[in-house]
Amino acid sequence: MRSHQTSKRRREVIAELVRRGRTQVEVARLFGLSNRTVSNYCREHRVYRRRGRIPGDLGYHTSRPIAAVDILFALVKDPRANLAELARRFNVTRQYAFEVRRRWREQQAYQRQMDARIAEARRAKTAAAAEAATLS
């Protein structure tokens, strides 16, 4: 692989463009590369485009999940972003934007719950080890 001809950052940008919904052909033309080269960069960065429906995605097809990713990136930057404005910007309904935010918040809550469980298990393990050390 002749990766020295394209910088690591540029390869990451190419993979990110494909991840966000551009086709590999579009990205190849944009950067003046062959389709195979872009395909190799995507494989290198583990970018796999799904086709058809994605489970749990409100029954929409490929263009909607790409918009969902863009909405999530905007929400990560600014959690209090105006969803009506984001819906207009990414050409989706307000209801869809609200649904994306709701699912994102549910995922965050679940992650906090799992983090708390892991922390509790670590504290219990540390306490048990300390108790075993004092007994011996």
N, C-alpha and C positions, 0 to 999 in steps of 0.2 A: 504494500500500500504506500503510495507516494503522498502521505499526509503533509509533508513539509511544504508542498506547493500552496496549500490553503491553511491559513492560521487556525489554531484551535478555536479561537473566539468566533471566527467566521463560520467554521463548521457547526458550532453551537447555534449560531443565528439561523443558519440554513435549516437545521433540524427543528428549531423552535417555530420557524415559519410553517413548516409542514405540519407540526403538531397543532398549530393554531388554525389549520384549515386550508392553507394553500396547497395546490397539487404539486407533486414533485416536478412535473413538466414546467409549471409556471416558475417555480423557484430556479430550475435549471436555466431557463431562458433569462430570468432576472440577473443571475450571476454569471451567465455565459459559460456554464458547465454542461457536461453531458448528463442525461437522465440517469445513467448508471452511477455516476459519481455521486449525485444527490441521493440516490437509493442507498449507496454504501454509507454515506454520512448518517442517513436516517437509521440504518441498521446499527451503526456504531453507537448512536445515542439512544437506541431502543425506542424509536418512534414508529409505531404501527398504527396505521389508519384503520379504524373500524368501518365496516360497511353495513348499511341498513340500520336497523333499530338497535339502540343500546338499552339494555334492561333498565327499567325504572326511569326512563327519560321522557315520560308523558306521551309516548307514542310518536314523537316527532322524528324526522330522519336526520341525516348527517349535518345539515347546515345549522340546526338548532343546538346540538351539543357544542359546536364550535363557538356559537354566540354565548352559550353558558360559560364556557371557559373564559372568554373575554370579560363577561360580567363578573366572574369570580376574581379575575385579576384586578379589576377596578375596585371590587369590594375589599380585597386584601389591602390595597393602597389606601382606601378611604372607606371604612365600615359604615359611615353615615352618608354615603353617596345617595344622590337623588335617583331612585330607581326608574321613575318615569323618563328622566333624561337618558339613563343608560339603555332603557328599552328602545327609545328613539334612535340612539346612536348605533345600536347593534341590530336594528330592524327586527325586533321581536315584540310581542305583546307585553303590556305592563304586568298582566297576570303571570306570564312566564318568568319575567324578571323577579317578581315577588316569590314565585315558587323556587327559583334558583337560590335566592337569599334564604328562604326558610330551610331548605335542605342543607345549605352551607352552615347555618346556625345550629341545626340539629347535629351535624357532623362535628362541629366544634364542641358542643355540649357533651357528646359521646366521648370525644377525645379527652376532655377534661375529666370525665368520669373514670376512664381507663387510666389516666395518669394518676388520679387519686388512689385507685385500687393498687397500682404498682407501687406507689410511695408507701401505702399502708403495709403491703406485703414486705417491702424492704425494711420498714421500721420494726415489724414483728420479727423478721429474721435477725436483725441486728440485736434486738432485745433478747431473743432466745440465745444467740451466741454469747452475749454478755453474761446472761444468767448461767450458761454452761461453764463459762470461764471462771465465774465466782465459786461455783460448786466444786470445781476440780482443783 
